[in-house]
Amino acid sequence: MLDYKGFNGKVEFDEEAGIFHGEVVDLRDVITFQGKSVDELEKAFQDSIDDYLEFCAERGEEPDKPFSGRLMVRLPSEIHRKVYVSAKKEGKSLNEYITEKLALAN
């Protein structure tokens, strides 16, 4: 995973084409980059982020910030019940309980 100015890029290698290609993963906007070497890939990633930020500035728009803090999750009813009961046993709301457990997963 690449990181630059708070943006994260996921990279894969395409054996057939012999290139690395990547995408910024934390945006609704699509930003891609590619390179034949690690140095070239990192430069392309940084250039893509800089171009994106420049483009937003030229248009007078804020760069995309896709995470509102809301997450809808559909669970089987039995799992929903177990998580709810576990939260109540710990004296927490369902939201507090899930947030705490997800934070531990990182």
C-alpha positions as semicolon CSV with decimal commas, in nm:
position;residue;x (nm);y (nm);z (nm)
1;M;0,000;0,000;0,000
2;L;0,135;0,341;-0,095
3;D;0,067;0,656;0,107
4;Y;0,108;1,017;-0,007
5;K;-0,054;1,330;0,135
6;G;-0,306;1,113;0,320
7;F;-0,413;0,920;0,010
8;N;-0,367;0,542;-0,012
9;G;-0,285;0,349;-0,325
10;K;-0,325;-0,021;-0,380
11;V;-0,083;-0,181;-0,626
12;E;-0,093;-0,500;-0,831
13;F;0,152;-0,645;-1,079
14;D;0,033;-0,742;-1,426
15;E;0,270;-1,021;-1,532
16;E;0,135;-1,029;-1,885
17;A;0,198;-0,657;-1,944
18;G;0,505;-0,647;-1,720
19;I;0,387;-0,337;-1,530
20;F;0,268;-0,237;-1,188
21;H;-0,069;-0,066;-1,184
22;G;-0,256;0,086;-0,899
23;E;-0,556;0,283;-0,786
24;V;-0,619;0,526;-0,503
25;V;-0,855;0,327;-0,281
26;D;-1,006;0,583;-0,048
27;L;-1,195;0,799;-0,298
28;R;-1,513;0,789;-0,498
29;D;-1,321;0,968;-0,773
30;V;-1,106;0,734;-0,981
31;I;-0,731;0,792;-0,973
32;T;-0,505;0,533;-1,131
33;F;-0,132;0,510;-1,191
34;Q;0,122;0,268;-1,336
35;G;0,492;0,208;-1,375
36;K;0,747;-0,049;-1,483
37;S;0,960;-0,017;-1,169
38;V;0,892;0,060;-0,804
39;D;1,048;0,406;-0,841
40;E;0,842;0,478;-1,154
41;L;0,528;0,353;-0,981
42;E;0,581;0,568;-0,671
43;K;0,646;0,875;-0,888
44;A;0,333;0,807;-1,096
45;F;0,129;0,767;-0,775
46;Q;0,252;1,098;-0,635
47;D;0,206;1,275;-0,969
48;S;-0,150;1,143;-0,994
49;I;-0,234;1,273;-0,646
50;D;-0,076;1,611;-0,720
51;D;-0,266;1,632;-1,050
52;Y;-0,591;1,545;-0,874
53;L;-0,538;1,811;-0,607
54;E;-0,446;2,069;-0,872
55;F;-0,755;1,978;-1,076
56;C;-0,978;2,021;-0,769
57;A;-0,817;2,357;-0,689
58;E;-0,864;2,481;-1,047
59;R;-1,233;2,393;-1,030
60;G;-1,273;2,542;-0,683
61;E;-1,378;2,205;-0,543
62;E;-1,269;2,025;-0,230
63;P;-1,092;1,692;-0,292
64;D;-1,317;1,394;-0,238
65;K;-1,362;1,277;0,120
66;P;-1,576;0,966;0,085
67;F;-1,598;0,849;0,443
68;S;-1,890;1,004;0,627
69;G;-1,854;0,780;0,930
70;R;-2,174;0,596;0,845
71;L;-2,163;0,232;0,748
72;M;-2,463;0,017;0,675
73;V;-2,403;-0,352;0,731
74;R;-2,649;-0,631;0,666
75;L;-2,613;-0,928;0,898
76;P;-2,796;-1,254;0,938
77;S;-3,048;-1,209;1,220
78;E;-2,870;-1,460;1,446
79;I;-2,539;-1,271;1,425
80;H;-2,723;-0,942;1,481
81;R;-2,879;-1,088;1,797
82;K;-2,545;-1,222;1,927
83;V;-2,368;-0,890;1,871
84;Y;-2,653;-0,700;2,037
85;V;-2,647;-0,928;2,341
86;S;-2,267;-0,900;2,367
87;A;-2,292;-0,520;2,355
88;K;-2,556;-0,513;2,628
89;K;-2,349;-0,744;2,848
90;E;-2,065;-0,490;2,824
91;G;-2,302;-0,200;2,892
92;K;-2,247;-0,051;2,547
93;S;-2,466;0,054;2,260
94;L;-2,452;-0,162;1,952
95;N;-2,269;0,117;1,770
96;E;-2,008;0,155;2,047
97;Y;-1,952;-0,219;2,061
98;I;-1,909;-0,261;1,684
99;T;-1,685;0,046;1,659
100;E;-1,461;-0,090;1,933
101;K;-1,436;-0,434;1,772
102;L;-1,363;-0,290;1,427
103;A;-1,094;-0,062;1,570
104;L;-0,919;-0,370;1,712
105;A;-0,917;-0,532;1,367
106;N;-0,683;-0,263;1,233
